[in-house]
Amino acid sequence: MRSPLENKEGRSPSRLLTSSLALLFLSACYLLGPARASMGKAATAAVLLHIGVGLLLIVPVGFALNRHRGTLRGAGKPLLWTAFGACAATGIVMIAMAAQGHSTAREHLVWWVHLLSGFCCTFIV
């Protein structure tokens, strides 16, 4: 099965996009695992990295999914678009909440939707 980010000729997306998505996934895994309990220097750097890469990827991934929307069939297409939209929207909401001084760790619904939709996108792509 081809990735939704592949073009019609079957070529993979750019190495930069693929590397950025991998970096986003790895930073999410670190934030979910070792950095979940405390906010040290490494966790702070991982949060900033995750925010920066996540914000930078919203537009390119959206364009790539739109350009190659015919590659997914059946339930995968709406699931991928829903997960991508939910991940991007909840990420932006958490950034806005943090900018206002609220802790995003206590917003369980927003946090879980972001986490599950992000991992869903990762495993579909």
MARBA-3410 file (N, C-alpha, C, O; in Angstrom, 1 decimal):
125
0.8,-1.2,0.0,0.0,0.0,0.0,0.9,1.2,0.0,1.9,1.3,0.7 ~ 0.5,2.2,-0.8,1.3,3.4,-0.9,0.9,4.4,0.2,-0.2,4.4,0.7 ~ 1.9,5.2,0.5,1.7,6.3,1.5,0.8,7.4,0.9,1.0,7.7,-0.3 ~ -0.1,8.0,1.7,-0.8,9.1,1.1,0.1,10.3,0.7,-0.4,11.2,0.0 ~ 1.3,10.4,1.2,2.2,11.5,0.9,3.0,11.2,-0.4,3.7,12.1,-0.9
2.8,10.0,-1.0,3.5,9.7,-2.2,2.8,10.4,-3.4,1.6,10.6,-3.3 ~ 3.5,10.7,-4.4,2.9,11.3,-5.6,2.3,10.2,-6.5,2.5,9.1,-6.2 ~ 1.7,10.6,-7.6,1.0,9.7,-8.4,2.0,8.7,-9.1,1.6,7.6,-9.5 ~ 3.2,9.1,-9.3,4.2,8.2,-9.9,4.8,7.3,-8.9,5.6,6.4,-9.2 ~ 4.4,7.4,-7.6,4.9,6.5,-6.6,6.2,7.0,-5.9,6.7,6.2,-5.1
6.6,8.2,-6.2,7.8,8.7,-5.6,7.4,9.1,-4.1,6.3,9.7,-3.9 ~ 8.3,8.9,-3.3,8.1,9.3,-1.9,8.2,10.8,-1.7,8.8,11.5,-2.6 ~ 7.7,11.3,-0.6,7.8,12.8,-0.4,9.2,13.2,-0.1,10.1,12.3,0.0 ~ 9.5,14.5,-0.1,10.8,14.9,0.1,11.5,14.4,1.3,10.8,14.1,2.3 ~ 12.8,14.2,1.3,13.5,13.7,2.5,13.3,14.7,3.7,13.3,14.2,4.8
13.2,16.0,3.4,13.0,16.9,4.5,11.7,16.7,5.2,11.6,16.8,6.4 ~ 10.6,16.5,4.4,9.3,16.3,5.0,9.3,15.0,5.8,8.7,15.0,6.9 ~ 9.8,14.0,5.2,9.9,12.7,5.9,10.7,12.8,7.2,10.3,12.3,8.2 ~ 11.8,13.4,7.1,12.7,13.6,8.3,12.0,14.4,9.4,12.1,14.2,10.6 ~ 11.3,15.5,8.9,10.5,16.3,9.9,9.4,15.6,10.6,9.2,15.8,11.8
8.7,14.8,9.8,7.6,14.0,10.4,8.2,13.0,11.4,7.6,12.7,12.5 ~ 9.4,12.4,11.1,10.0,11.4,12.0,10.5,12.2,13.3,10.3,11.7,14.4 ~ 11.0,13.4,13.1,11.4,14.2,14.3,10.2,14.5,15.2,10.3,14.5,16.4 ~ 9.1,14.9,14.6,7.9,15.2,15.3,7.4,14.0,16.1,7.1,14.1,17.2 ~ 7.4,12.8,15.4,7.0,11.6,16.1,8.0,11.2,17.3,7.5,10.9,18.3
9.3,11.3,17.0,10.2,11.0,18.1,10.1,12.0,19.3,10.2,11.6,20.4 ~ 9.9,13.2,19.0,9.7,14.2,20.1,8.5,13.9,20.9,8.4,14.1,22.1 ~ 7.4,13.5,20.2,6.2,13.1,20.9,6.4,11.9,21.7,5.9,11.8,22.9 ~ 7.1,10.9,21.3,7.4,9.7,22.1,8.2,10.1,23.3,7.9,9.6,24.4 ~ 9.2,11.0,23.2,10.0,11.4,24.3,9.1,12.2,25.3,9.2,12.0,26.5
8.2,13.0,24.8,7.4,13.8,25.7,6.3,12.9,26.4,5.9,13.2,27.5 ~ 5.9,11.9,25.7,5.0,10.9,26.3,5.6,10.0,27.3,5.0,9.6,28.3 ~ 6.9,9.7,27.1,7.6,8.8,28.0,8.4,9.5,29.1,7.8,9.9,30.1 ~ 9.7,9.6,28.9,10.6,10.1,29.9,10.2,11.5,30.4,10.5,11.8,31.6 ~ 9.8,12.4,29.5,9.5,13.8,29.9,8.2,14.0,30.5,7.8,15.2,30.9
7.3,13.0,30.6,6.0,13.2,31.1,5.9,13.6,32.6,5.0,14.4,33.0 ~ 6.8,13.1,33.4,6.8,13.3,34.8,7.4,14.7,35.3,6.9,15.2,36.3 ~ 8.4,15.2,34.6,9.0,16.4,35.0,9.4,17.3,33.9,9.5,16.8,32.7 ~ 9.5,18.6,34.1,9.8,19.5,33.1,11.2,20.1,33.3,11.4,21.2,33.8 ~ 12.2,19.3,32.9,13.6,19.8,33.0,14.0,20.5,31.7,13.2,20.8,30.9
15.3,20.7,31.6,15.8,21.4,30.4,15.6,20.5,29.1,15.2,21.1,28.1 ~ 15.8,19.2,29.2,15.6,18.4,28.0,14.1,18.3,27.6,13.8,18.4,26.4 ~ 13.2,18.3,28.6,11.8,18.2,28.3,11.4,19.6,27.7,10.6,19.6,26.7 ~ 11.9,20.7,28.2,11.5,22.0,27.7,12.0,22.1,26.2,11.3,22.6,25.4 ~ 13.2,21.6,25.9,13.7,21.7,24.6,12.9,20.8,23.7,12.6,21.2,22.5
12.5,19.6,24.2,11.6,18.7,23.3,10.3,19.4,23.1,9.7,19.2,22.0 ~ 9.7,20.0,24.0,8.4,20.7,23.8,8.5,21.8,22.8,7.7,21.9,21.9 ~ 9.6,22.6,22.9,9.8,23.7,21.9,10.1,23.1,20.5,9.6,23.7,19.5 ~ 10.8,22.0,20.4,11.1,21.4,19.2,9.8,20.9,18.6,9.5,21.0,17.4 ~ 9.0,20.2,19.4,7.7,19.6,18.9,6.7,20.7,18.4,6.1,20.6,17.4
6.7,21.8,19.2,5.8,22.9,18.8,6.3,23.5,17.4,5.5,23.8,16.5 ~ 7.6,23.8,17.4,8.2,24.4,16.2,8.0,23.6,14.9,7.5,24.0,13.9 ~ 8.4,22.3,15.0,8.2,21.4,13.9,6.8,21.2,13.5,6.4,21.1,12.4 ~ 5.9,21.0,14.6,4.5,20.8,14.3,3.9,22.0,13.6,3.1,21.8,12.6 ~ 4.2,23.2,14.0,3.6,24.4,13.3,4.1,24.5,11.9,3.4,24.8,11.0
5.4,24.2,11.7,6.0,24.3,10.4,5.4,23.2,9.4,5.4,23.4,8.2 ~ 5.0,22.1,10.0,4.5,21.0,9.1,3.0,21.1,8.7,2.6,20.4,7.8 ~ 2.2,21.9,9.4,0.8,21.9,9.2,0.5,22.2,7.7,-0.3,21.5,7.1 ~ 1.1,23.3,7.2,0.8,23.6,5.8,1.4,22.6,4.8,0.6,22.2,3.9 ~ 2.6,22.2,4.8,3.1,21.3,3.8,2.4,19.9,3.9,2.2,19.4,2.8
2.1,19.4,5.0,1.4,18.1,5.1,0.0,18.3,4.6,-0.5,17.4,3.9 ~ -0.7,19.4,4.9,-2.0,19.6,4.4,-2.0,19.7,2.8,-2.9,19.1,2.2 ~ -1.0,20.4,2.3,-0.9,20.4,0.8,-0.6,19.1,0.2,-1.2,18.7,-0.8 ~ 0.3,18.3,0.9,0.7,17.0,0.4,-0.6,16.0,0.4,-0.8,15.3,-0.5 ~ -1.3,16.1,1.5,-2.5,15.3,1.6,-3.5,15.7,0.5,-4.2,14.8,-0.1
-3.7,17.0,0.3,-4.7,17.4,-0.7,-4.3,17.0,-2.1,-5.1,16.7,-2.9 ~ -3.0,17.2,-2.4,-2.5,16.9,-3.7,-2.6,15.4,-4.0,-2.8,15.0,-5.2 ~ -2.5,14.6,-3.0,-2.5,13.1,-3.3,-3.7,12.5,-2.6,-3.6,11.3,-2.1 ~ -4.8,13.2,-2.7,-6.0,12.7,-2.0,-6.6,11.4,-2.6,-7.5,10.8,-2.0 ~ -6.3,11.1,-3.9,-6.8,10.0,-4.5,-6.1,8.6,-4.2,-6.6,7.6,-4.6
-5.1,8.7,-3.4,-4.3,7.4,-3.1,-5.0,6.6,-2.0,-4.8,5.4,-2.0 ~ -5.7,7.2,-1.2,-6.4,6.5,-0.1,-7.8,6.1,-0.6,-8.5,6.9,-1.2 ~ -8.2,4.9,-0.2,-9.6,4.4,-0.6,-10.3,4.1,0.7,-9.7,3.9,1.7 ~ -11.6,4.2,0.6,-12.5,3.7,1.7,-12.4,4.6,2.9,-12.4,5.9,2.8 ~ -12.4,4.0,4.1,-12.4,4.7,5.4,-11.1,5.5,5.7,-11.1,6.3,6.6
-10.1,5.1,5.0,-8.8,5.7,5.4,-8.7,7.2,5.1,-8.1,8.0,5.8 ~ -9.4,7.7,4.0,-9.3,9.1,3.6,-10.0,10.0,4.6,-9.3,10.9,5.1 ~ -11.2,9.8,5.0,-11.8,10.7,6.0,-11.2,10.6,7.4,-11.1,11.5,8.1 ~ -10.7,9.3,7.7,-10.0,9.2,9.0,-8.7,10.0,9.0,-8.4,10.6,10.0 ~ -8.0,9.9,7.9,-6.7,10.7,7.9,-6.9,12.2,8.0,-6.3,12.9,8.7
-7.9,12.7,7.2,-8.2,14.1,7.2,-8.7,14.6,8.6,-8.4,15.6,9.1 ~ -9.6,13.7,9.2,-10.1,14.1,10.5,-9.0,14.1,11.6,-8.9,15.0,12.4 ~ -8.1,13.0,11.5,-7.0,13.0,12.5,-6.0,14.1,12.3,-5.6,14.7,13.2 ~ -5.7,14.5,11.0,-4.8,15.6,10.7,-5.4,16.9,11.3,-4.7,17.7,11.9 ~ -6.7,17.1,11.0,-7.3,18.4,11.4,-7.4,18.4,12.9,-7.2,19.5,13.5
-7.8,17.3,13.6,-7.8,17.3,15.0,-6.5,17.5,15.7,-6.4,18.2,16.7 ~ -5.5,16.9,15.1,-4.1,17.1,15.7,-3.6,18.5,15.5,-3.1,19.1,16.5 ~ -3.8,19.1,14.3,-3.4,20.5,14.1,-4.2,21.4,15.0,-3.6,22.3,15.6 ~ -5.5,21.3,15.1,-6.4,22.2,15.8,-6.1,22.1,17.3,-6.0,23.1,18.0 ~ -6.0,20.9,17.9,-5.7,20.7,19.3,-4.3,21.2,19.6,-4.0,21.8,20.7
-3.3,21.1,18.7,-2.0,21.6,19.0,-2.0,23.1,19.1,-1.4,23.7,19.9 ~ -2.7,23.7,18.1,-2.8,25.2,18.2,-3.6,25.7,19.4,-3.2,26.7,20.0 ~ -4.6,24.9,19.8,-5.3,25.3,21.1,-4.4,25.2,22.3,-4.5,26.0,23.2 ~ -3.6,24.1,22.3,-2.7,24.0,23.5,-1.6,25.1,23.5,-1.2,25.5,24.6 ~ -1.2,25.5,22.3,-0.2,26.6,22.3,-0.9,27.9,22.8,-0.3,28.6,23.6
-2.1,28.1,22.4,-2.8,29.3,22.8,-3.1,29.3,24.4,-2.9,30.3,25.0 ~ -3.4,28.1,24.9,-3.6,28.0,26.3,-2.4,28.2,27.1,-2.4,28.9,28.1 ~ -1.3,27.6,26.6,0.0,27.8,27.3,0.5,29.3,27.2,1.1,29.8,28.2 ~ 0.2,29.9,26.1,0.6,31.3,26.0,-0.2,32.2,27.0,0.3,33.3,27.4 ~ -1.4,31.8,27.4,-2.2,32.5,28.3,-1.8,32.1,29.8,-2.4,32.7,30.7
-0.9,31.2,29.9,-0.5,30.8,31.3,-1.2,29.6,31.8,-0.9,29.3,33.0 ~ -2.0,28.9,31.1,-2.7,27.7,31.6,-1.8,26.5,31.3,-1.1,26.4,30.3 ~ -1.9,25.5,32.2,-1.2,24.3,32.1,-2.0,23.4,31.1,-3.2,23.1,31.4 ~ -1.4,22.9,30.1,-2.0,22.0,29.2,-2.1,20.6,29.7,-2.8,19.8,29.2 ~ -1.3,20.3,30.8,-1.3,18.9,31.4,-2.7,18.6,32.0,-3.1,17.5,32.2
-3.4,19.7,32.4,-4.7,19.5,33.1,-5.9,19.4,32.1,-7.0,19.1,32.5 ~ -5.6,19.7,30.9,-6.7,19.7,29.9,-6.6,18.3,29.2,-6.1,18.1,28.1 ~ -7.2,17.3,29.9,-7.1,15.9,29.5,-7.7,15.6,28.1,-7.1,14.9,27.3 ~ -8.9,16.2,27.9,-9.6,15.9,26.6,-8.7,16.4,25.4,-8.5,15.7,24.4 ~ -8.3,17.7,25.5,-7.5,18.3,24.4,-6.2,17.5,24.2,-5.8,17.2,23.1
-5.6,17.2,25.3,-4.3,16.5,25.3,-4.5,15.1,24.6,-3.7,14.7,23.8 ~ -5.5,14.3,25.1,-5.7,13.0,24.5,-6.1,13.0,23.1,-5.7,12.2,22.3 ~ -6.9,14.0,22.7,-7.3,14.1,21.3,-6.1,14.4,20.4,-5.9,13.8,19.4 ~ -5.2,15.3,20.9,-4.0,15.6,20.2,-3.1,14.4,20.1,-2.6,14.1,19.0 ~ -2.9,13.7,21.2,-2.0,12.5,21.2,-2.6,11.4,20.3,-1.8,10.9,19.4
-3.8,11.1,20.4,-4.4,10.0,19.6,-4.5,10.3,18.1,-4.2,9.5,17.3 ~ -4.9,11.5,17.8,-5.0,11.9,16.4,-3.6,12.0,15.8,-3.4,11.6,14.6 ~ -2.6,12.4,16.5,-1.2,12.5,16.0,-0.7,11.1,15.7,-0.1,10.9,14.7 ~ -0.8,10.2,16.6,-0.4,8.8,16.4,-1.2,8.2,15.3,-0.6,7.4,14.5 ~ -2.5,8.5,15.2,-3.3,7.9,14.1,-2.7,8.4,12.8,-2.6,7.6,11.9
-2.4,9.7,12.7,-1.9,10.2,11.4,-0.5,9.5,11.1,-0.3,9.1,9.9 ~ 0.3,9.3,12.1,1.6,8.7,11.9,1.5,7.3,11.4,2.2,6.9,10.4 ~ 0.5,6.5,11.9,0.4,5.1,11.5,-0.3,4.9,10.2,-0.1,3.9,9.5 ~ -1.2,5.9,9.8,-1.8,5.8,8.5,-0.8,6.2,7.4,-0.8,5.5,6.4 ~ 0.0,7.2,7.6,0.9,7.7,6.6,2.1,6.7,6.6,3.0,6.9,5.8
END
